[in-house]
Amino acid sequence: MKKLNHSEDWNSIDKLIENQVRHMDKIQPSADFSTKVMDKIALAQHATATVYQPLISKKVWFLLFVLSSALVLFSLNTQSSEKVTWLAAANDFFSSIALPDFSFFHNKVVFNSIAIGCVMLLFQIFIISKKYQSKV
C-alpha cells in the first residue's frame, strides 16, 4: 500500500468516497419511528425521575426550633441564684469527662468544637449514604 502524501491523492480519495455515498440507497425509517422514540423517552424519564425529599423534614426542623426556643427561654428565665438540679448534674457530668491532651490544641474550646464538628460530619455522611443507598 502506498503512502498518501500529496494533496492529489487525498482529493481522489475524497471524490471516491463522495461518489460512493451518492450512490448508496437512502434508508427510510418506519412510519411510526418518531412515536416509538418519543414513547421510549417518556418511559425513561418516568423511570429515572426522583421526587425531591429533604434530608431533614419540616417536622424535624419545627421540633428543633421548638426545643432550641424552649432552651433559650429557659436559660433567660433562670435566675443565677436558683439552683437547677438537672443543669448542675449535667455540668458535673460534662466537666468530669477527661479529654486527651494534644499539644497542638492549646484551647479546650477549639478541641471540643473540632471534635463535635467531626462527629456531626460523620453523622451526616452516614445519613446521606443510607438515603442514597436505598435509591440504588
C-alpha positions in Angstrom: 0.0 0.0 0.0 1.4 3.3 -0.9 1.8 6.3 1.4 -0.6 9.3 0.8 1.5 12.4 0.9 0.2 14.5 -1.9 -3.0 16.6 -1.9 -4.0 15.0 -5.2 -4.1 11.6 -3.6 -6.3 12.9 -0.8 -8.5 14.7 -3.3 -9.0 11.4 -5.3 -9.9 9.6 -2.1 -12.4 12.3 -1.2 -14.0 12.1 -4.7 -14.2 8.3 -4.4 -15.9 8.5 -1.0 -18.3 11.2 -2.2 -19.2 9.1 -5.3 -19.9 6.0 -3.1 -22.1 8.0 -0.7 -24.2 9.5 -3.5 -24.9 6.1 -5.0 -26.0 4.5 -1.7 -29.6 3.7 -1.2 -31.2 6.0 1.3 -32.8 4.2 4.2 -36.2 5.4 5.3 -37.4 4.9 8.8 -40.8 3.3 9.5 -43.9 5.5 9.7 -44.2 5.2 13.5 -40.5 5.7 14.2 -40.9 9.1 15.9 -43.8 7.8 18.0 -41.7 4.8 19.2 -38.8 7.0 20.1 -40.9 9.5 22.0 -42.6 6.7 23.9 -39.2 5.3 24.9 -38.1 8.8 26.0 -41.2 9.3 28.1 -40.8 5.9 29.8 -37.1 6.6 30.5 -38.0 10.0 32.0 -40.6 8.4 34.3 -38.3 5.6 35.3 -35.4 7.9 36.3 -37.4 10.8 37.9 -36.9 11.1 41.6 -39.1 13.1 43.8 -37.2 15.6 46.0 -37.3 14.8 49.6 -35.3 16.9 52.0 -32.8 15.2 54.3 -34.4 16.9 57.3 -38.2 17.0 57.2 -40.3 20.1 58.1 -41.4 18.3 61.3 -37.9 17.8 62.5 -37.0 21.4 61.7 -40.1 22.5 63.7 -39.1 20.2 66.6 -35.6 21.6 66.6 -36.9 25.1 66.6 -39.3 24.5 69.5 -36.6 22.7 71.5 -34.0 25.4 70.9 -36.6 28.1 71.7 -37.5 26.4 74.9 -33.9 26.1 75.9 -33.3 29.8 75.2 -36.4 30.8 77.1 -35.5 28.6 80.0 -32.0 30.0 80.2 -33.3 33.5 80.1 -35.9 32.9 82.8 -33.5 31.1 85.1 -32.0 33.3 87.8 -28.4 32.8 88.8 -29.4 32.3 92.4 -31.8 29.5 91.6 -30.4 26.0 91.7 -31.4 23.8 88.8 -30.7 20.2 89.7 -30.6 18.7 86.3 -28.4 21.5 84.9 -26.0 21.1 87.8 -25.9 17.4 87.2 -25.2 17.9 83.5 -22.5 20.3 84.3 -20.9 17.9 86.7 -21.1 15.1 84.2 -19.5 17.1 81.3 -16.8 18.6 83.5 -15.8 15.1 84.7 -15.0 13.9 81.1 -11.3 14.0 80.7 -10.2 14.7 77.1 -6.8 13.7 75.8 -4.2 16.5 75.8 -3.0 17.3 72.4 -0.1 19.7 72.2 -1.4 21.4 69.0 -4.8 22.2 70.7 -4.0 25.0 73.2 -7.6 25.8 73.8 -10.1 23.2 75.1 -12.9 25.1 73.3 -11.2 24.6 70.0 -10.7 20.9 70.6 -14.3 20.4 71.6 -15.6 22.4 68.6 -13.5 20.3 66.2 -14.5 17.0 67.9 -18.2 17.9 67.8 -17.9 19.1 64.2 -16.3 15.8 63.2 -19.0 13.8 64.9 -21.7 15.8 63.2 -19.9 15.4 59.8 -19.7 11.6 60.2 -23.4 11.5 61.3 -24.4 13.5 58.2 -22.3 11.3 55.9 -23.9 8.2 57.5 -27.4 9.6 56.9 -26.8 10.7 53.4 -25.1 7.4 52.4 -28.1 5.5 53.8 -30.5 7.7 51.9 -28.8 7.3 48.6 -28.1 3.6 49.0 -31.8 2.9 49.3 -32.4 4.5 45.9 -29.8 2.4 44.1 
